[in-house]
Amino acid sequence: MSGTVTVPSGTDLICGYFLAGDGQMVRLSFDDIATVQERTDGVLWLHFNLVSVRARHWLERQSGLDPFVSEILLDAHDDRTRLEKLDDGFVAVLSDMHYDFKFEPSDIGTLRLFMDGRRIVSCRRHPLKAVDRLRKALNDGARYATTSEMMADLVGHLAETLSDVAASVEKDVDTVEDIILAERFLQARKRLGQIRQLIVKLRRHVSPQRQALARLGNSGFDWVSDDDDTYLRHATEKFAGVLYDVEALQDRAKVLQDELLARVADQQNHSLHVLAVVTVIFTPMTLISGIFGMNVAGVPGVAGTEGDHVAFWWVMLLIVLSGALMLFFLRPRR
């Protein structure tokens, strides 16, 4: 197999590349895997679709991977970020953005991969952005002499993708701030809640991912050269900037939340103040109309004949006593 062979990506093998030592790149189909997977004169990258039964069967039965590695690659329920060092390489579970990311927390996907000195085997359930950037870079002429060099570029793409999301979230936060200043509180509350949920999930993925990928720069494998080790460390350090941006966004979102609550409370206090003023204005009118609307004749417990003016004063006395009693119970207490 020589030259460059173009085979459309299928639903089993999303993309496959073999980078020979002479600089030639071979695009692979699923049927080509058996021919190249034992070659040691180049770099092999196979990227599978976990939705495919055929791909899952290959990863479990024909890949030659350790059962522990296959179990991690095929586990659809555990999306915790992790990187496990093995005798001959790494197995990792990393976070990436869905290709059609719409700023929903559920749009953070999972990339599973195994890497050793001659190959990278990766898989996913949903199209991911960073992996697609690496694929486009290969199609545009990028070449890698080692798997660690390719992995460093993939880590860089992961950091850049997360950084792009953080920058977009920052613009959304600016928009929410303008909405709050315009006093459209209901709209601001709904959008701010979505943003805070996304930021929390981003931080939950970025922080452990940075810690896990830091182990790549301390691998100690013979097939990781000093230059590649430095490149991996540099790519991993990009996550420090992303984490800083995410934490700053989280703090800013919290400040906006406090500002929103303060403005809503101020609006409610203003409404209550208006209600209190209206009540004070109409209370004397209500009292006067109530007094002059009384029919005191025949009030139970009041002595006197019908029309006796004494009955009126008994009622007034009861009103005064009830008011004094309420003042007694509502008086300020030290």
N, C-alpha and C positions, 0 to 999 in steps of 0.2 A: 504494500500500500504506500503510494508516494504521491507527491503533489498535494493539491487541495481538492477535496471532494466535498461537494455541497449536498446535504441530505436534509430535507424538511424535518423540522422537529415534530415528533409524534406526541401522543398522549402518555407514553410510558417514560421514555427518555426525553426530557425537555430539551436538553442540549448536551452534547458530548464533544470534547476536544482532546486531541493528542498533539502536544507540541514537541516535535522531534528536536534532537540536539543540533541539527543543521539549520534550525530556524523555520522549518516548514510546519504548517499547521494543517491537521486533518480533522475535518468535522465528521462526527461519528453518528451512525444510526444505532438503534438497539441491537441489530444483528451484527454490528461490527465490534461489539464489546469483547466477545470471546477472543477476537484476533489480537487485540492490543492490550488487554488488561495485564498480561504477564510481561510486557516489554519494559525494559529498564533504561532504555536509551532516550527517555524524554519525560515529559510531564503529562499526566492524564487527569482530566477533570470530567466527571460524570455527574449530571444533575437530574434527579428523578422526580416524578410526580407521585406522591404517596397515595393519591386517589386511585391510581392504577393497580389492579390486582397483579398484573404481570410484573410491574416494577417492584412491588412488595415481595413477590415470590423470588425475584432475582436477588434482592438485598438479603433475604433470609437464607436462601439455598445455594445460590450460585456466585455470590460475591467473594467468597473466601474470607469474609470478615469474622472476627471473633463473635460468638453468640452474644456476649455482653454488649458489643458495639451494635449488632443488629437489633437487639432489644431496644436500645436507646433511639436508634434511627426510626424504628417502626412504632414507637410509643406515641399515640396520638393524644393522650390525655395529660401527659406531664410536659408542661411548657416552661418549667423553671429554667432560668439561665444556669448553665453549668459547663465546665470544661474538665474532662477527666484525662489525665496523662496515662498512657499505656506503655508497654514495652517498646513498641515500634512507632508510636504516634499519639494522636489526640482524637478524642471524640467530644463533640461540643453541641450544645443546644443554645442558639443565639436568637436575639430578637431583631426583626426587620419590619419595615412598613409594607403593608399591602400595596400592590402596584396601583390600585384604584383607591388610594387612601383618601377618605372624606372627613378627616378630623373626628372620627369616632374612636373611643377607647378600644373597641373590638377590632379595629383595623390594624392593630399591632400583631404581626404574624410571627411564626417560628421557623427558623432555619436550622436543620440538623445536618451535621457533617462529620466525616472522618477524614483525617489527614495523616499521611506518613511521608516517607522520603520520595515516593514516586507517584502518588496519586491523591486526589481529593474526591471523595464521594459525598455528595450533598443531596438533600431531598427536602421537599416542602409540600404543603397541601394547597396553598394559595399563591398566586404570582407575587413575587417580592421585588422591591425596588433595587436594593443594593446588588442582589444577584444579577438582575437585569443589566445594571450598569457594568458589571464585570463582563458579562456576555457581550455587550455592545463594544466594550474596549477591545476584546479579543477579535471581534469581527472588523474593528477599525484598524487592526494591525498591531495591537499590543502583544508582546511575546514575553514569556517567563521561562527562565532557565531552571528554576526549582519550584517545588510546591510551596515552600515557605515564602518565596517572593510573591507568588500568586495570592497566598493567604493574607499577606500584608496589604495587598491592594484591596482585597475583599473587606478586611477590617476597616481600611480607610473609607471605603464606600459606605459601610455600615454607619460609621461616625458621621459622614457627610449627610447621609439620608436623615439621621436623627437630628442633625444640626439644622437642616432645611425645615423640618417639622417644627422645631423650637422657634425658628425665625418666623414661620407662618403663624404660630400660636401667639407670638409677641404682637403681630399686627392685629390679631383678633382681640387681644387684651386692650390695645389702643382704641379699637372700635368700641369695645364695651365701656371704656372710660368716657368716651364721648357720649355714649348713650346715657350713662349715669348723670353726666353734667347736663344733658338735655331733659333729665327727670322722666325718662321713659323707663320706670323702675321695673315693671313687669317683664319687659323685653330683656332688660339687663340681667335680671335675676335668672331667667331661663338660660341665657347664653353663658353667663358667668359660671353657672353650675356645671354645664357641659365642659367648659374650658378647665375648670379645676379638676374634674374627674379625669380628663385626658392628661393633665400635667402630673397628677399623682401616679397614673399608670406609666407614663414616660419615665419618671424618676425610679419607679419600681423596677423598670427594665434596664435603664442606663447604668445605675450604680452597681448592681451585681455583674453586669456585662463587663464593665471596666475592670473589676476585680478579677473576673475569670480570665479575660484576655491578657491580663498582666502576666499570667503564667506562661503564655506563649514566648515571652521574651526571656524566660528563665528555663527553657526546655532542657538544655544540655545534650540534645541529640546531635550526633555527628553530622547528620544531613542538613543541619541548620548552620550556615556559615556565619561568621561574625558580621558581615555586611547585612545579611538577611535578618539576623538577630536585632541589629540596630534599627533596621527598617520596620520590623514588627513592633519594637518598643515605641518608635515615633508614631506609628499608626494607632497604637493603643492609647497613647497620650492624648490623642484628639478627643477621646471620650471624657477627659478631665474638663475640657472646655465646654463640651455638651452638657455635662452634669452641672457645671457652674451656671450655664444659661437656664437650665431647667429649674434649678433651685431659686434663681433670681425671679423667674416667672412665677414660681409657687408663692414666694414672698409677696410679689406684686399683686397676685390674684387675691391673696388674703387681705391685703390693704384695701383693695377695691371692694371686697366683700364687707369689710368693716365700714367703709365709706357708704356703701349702699344701704346697710342696715341703719347707719346714723341718719342718712337722708330720709329713709322711710319713716323712722321714728320721729324725726323732726316734722315731717308732713302730717303724721298722725297727731302729734302734739298740737300742731297748728289747728287741725280740724277740731280737736277737743276744746281748744281755747275758744274757737268761734262758737262752738256749741254752748260752752259755759257762759259766754257773753250774752248769747241769745236767751239762755235760761234766766240769767240775772235780769235782763230787760223785761221779760214777760212775767217774772215771778210776782212783782207787786200788782200787776194787772190781774193776774190769776187770783191772788189773795183778795183783792178788793171785790172782784166779780163774785168770788166764792162767798164772801161775807154777806154781800148785799143780795145774794141769791138764796140765802138760807131761809128756811121756813121753820123758825124756832118754836112756833106754837105746837104744843103736843110732843116736844122732845122728851123721851123717856127719862125719868129721874129728875125732871126740872119742875119745881113747884110753881104754882100760879095758874091763873085761868088763861084761857085762850087770848092771845094778844098781850099778855103781861110782859112788860119790857124787861123784867128781871131775867127771863129765860135767855135773852140775847147776851146779857153780861156773863151768865154761867158758861155759855158756849165760848165767849172770848177768853174767859179765864182758862178753860181747858186748852185752847189754842196756845196761849202764852206758856202754860205749864209744860205742854208737850214740846214746845220749842226750846225752853230752858233745859228740859231733860235731855234732848238731843245735843245741845251745846255742852252739857256736862260729860256725856259719853265721848264726844268728838274733840274735847279739849286736848291741846298738846300735852304730851306726857314727857317728863324728863327721863 
